[in-house]
Amino acid sequence: MDNNINNDNYEMLKLDNQLCFSLYVCSKEIIKKYKPLLDPLGLTYTSYITLLALWEEDNINVKDLGKKLYLDSGTLTPILKKLESQNFITRTRSAEDERSVNISLTKEGISLKEKAKNVYSELACSLFNNSDELSSGMELLNSLHKLMNSFNQNSV
């Protein structure tokens, strides 16, 4: 092995230089902050984002819901089963295509929206100390949305 290898060539192999690692850690830590806000509602983070999507668009098929959430059916199905057992949603086969399953909110699922309405503001308060930090957070969110959209456009 050559002991004269220039270490600068390996700078990008440092963990802190990995975009995916930084996003992973931030995501993990933010999701951890959601837990005490979602536990009283009987929700996990993934069930919460599933309900967020359904509150935006009720009566959606599983395939479209999975696309919206960036979740495959193997991940989404157990979440939907749990939400159904909690009586927040119903799953029904499509009359036109029995392979397709539609997801609809129940009365309880719709009323849960009212109980969950402060989750975002409570999370924001726990993450940001002032309006400048919140503004920076919103700029980052917009940048991440642009990045996600570019990934989607490049994968088509």
C-alpha positions in Angstrom: 0.0 0.0 0.0 1.2 3.5 -0.9 1.8 5.6 2.2 2.0 8.7 0.1 -1.7 8.7 -0.8 -3.0 12.2 -0.6 -5.6 12.4 2.1 -7.4 15.3 0.3 -8.6 12.6 -2.2 -10.6 11.0 0.6 -12.0 14.2 2.1 -15.5 13.4 0.6 -15.4 10.0 2.3 -15.7 11.7 5.7 -19.1 11.1 7.4 -19.8 14.8 7.9 -19.4 15.4 4.2 -22.2 13.0 3.3 -25.4 14.8 2.4 -27.4 11.6 3.0 -26.0 11.2 6.5 -26.8 14.8 7.5 -30.4 14.4 6.2 -30.8 11.0 7.9 -29.6 12.4 11.3 -31.8 15.5 11.1 -34.8 13.5 10.1 -34.3 11.0 12.9 -33.9 13.7 15.5 -37.0 15.7 14.3 -39.1 12.5 14.3 -37.9 11.9 17.8 -39.3 15.3 18.8 -42.7 14.4 17.3 -43.1 11.4 19.6 -44.3 13.2 22.7 -46.7 15.2 20.6 -48.1 12.2 18.8 -48.3 9.6 21.6 -51.4 11.2 23.2 -53.1 10.9 19.8 -52.1 7.2 19.5 -50.0 7.9 16.4 -46.6 7.2 15.2 -44.8 9.6 12.9 -45.6 7.4 9.8 -49.3 7.1 10.8 -49.4 10.9 11.3 -48.0 11.7 7.9 -50.4 9.2 6.4 -53.3 11.0 8.1 -51.9 14.4 6.9 -52.0 13.1 3.3 -55.6 11.8 3.9 -56.7 15.1 5.4 -55.5 16.7 2.2 -57.1 14.1 -0.1 -59.6 11.7 1.3 -60.7 8.5 -0.5 -57.5 7.8 -2.3 -56.2 4.5 -3.5 -53.2 2.9 -1.8 -50.9 3.2 -4.8 -51.5 7.0 -5.0 -51.2 7.4 -1.3 -47.9 5.5 -1.3 -46.5 7.8 -4.1 -47.6 10.8 -2.1 -45.8 9.6 1.0 -42.8 8.0 -0.8 -43.7 4.7 0.9 -43.9 1.3 -0.7 -46.9 -1.0 -0.1 -44.9 -3.2 2.2 -44.3 -0.3 4.5 -47.7 1.4 4.0 -49.9 -1.7 4.5 -49.1 -2.2 8.2 -49.7 1.5 8.9 -53.1 1.3 7.2 -54.0 -1.8 9.1 -53.1 -0.1 12.4 -55.1 3.1 11.4 -58.0 0.9 10.5 -57.9 -1.0 13.8 -57.9 2.5 15.5 -61.1 3.3 13.5 -59.4 6.3 11.8 -59.7 4.9 8.2 -61.5 2.3 6.2 -60.0 0.2 3.4 -62.4 -0.9 0.6 -61.7 -2.7 -2.7 -62.5 -0.7 -5.8 -65.6 -1.8 -7.6 -63.9 -1.2 -11.0 -60.7 -3.0 -10.1 -60.6 -5.3 -7.2 -56.8 -5.2 -7.1 -57.1 -1.5 -6.1 -57.9 -0.6 -2.5 -59.3 2.8 -1.6 -58.6 4.5 1.8 -61.2 6.8 3.4 -61.3 8.6 6.6 -63.9 7.7 9.2 -65.7 10.2 11.4 -63.0 9.5 14.1 -60.3 10.1 11.5 -61.8 13.4 10.4 -62.2 14.6 14.0 -58.6 13.6 14.9 -57.6 16.5 12.6 -58.9 19.0 15.2 -56.9 17.2 18.0 -53.8 17.3 15.8 -54.0 20.9 14.7 -51.4 22.1 17.2 -48.8 19.4 16.6 -46.9 21.5 13.9 -46.8 24.7 16.0 -45.7 22.8 19.1 -42.9 21.1 17.1 -41.8 24.4 15.6 -41.6 25.9 19.0 -39.4 23.0 20.2 -37.1 23.3 17.2 -36.8 27.1 16.8 -36.0 29.7 19.4 -37.1 32.8 17.5 -38.7 34.0 14.2 -35.3 34.3 12.5 -34.6 30.6 13.1 -38.1 29.7 12.0 -37.6 31.7 8.8 -34.3 29.9 8.2 -36.1 26.6 8.8 -38.8 27.5 6.2 -36.0 28.4 3.7 -34.5 25.0 4.3 -37.8 23.3 3.8 -38.3 25.1 0.5 -34.8 24.0 -0.6 -35.6 20.4 0.4 -38.8 20.5 -1.6 -36.9 21.7 -4.7 -34.3 19.0 -4.1 -37.1 16.3 -3.8 -38.7 17.6 -7.0 -35.4 17.5 -8.9 -34.9 13.9 -7.8 -38.4 13.0 -9.0 -37.9 14.7 -12.4 -34.5 13.0 -12.8 -35.9 9.5 -12.0 -38.7 9.6 -14.6 
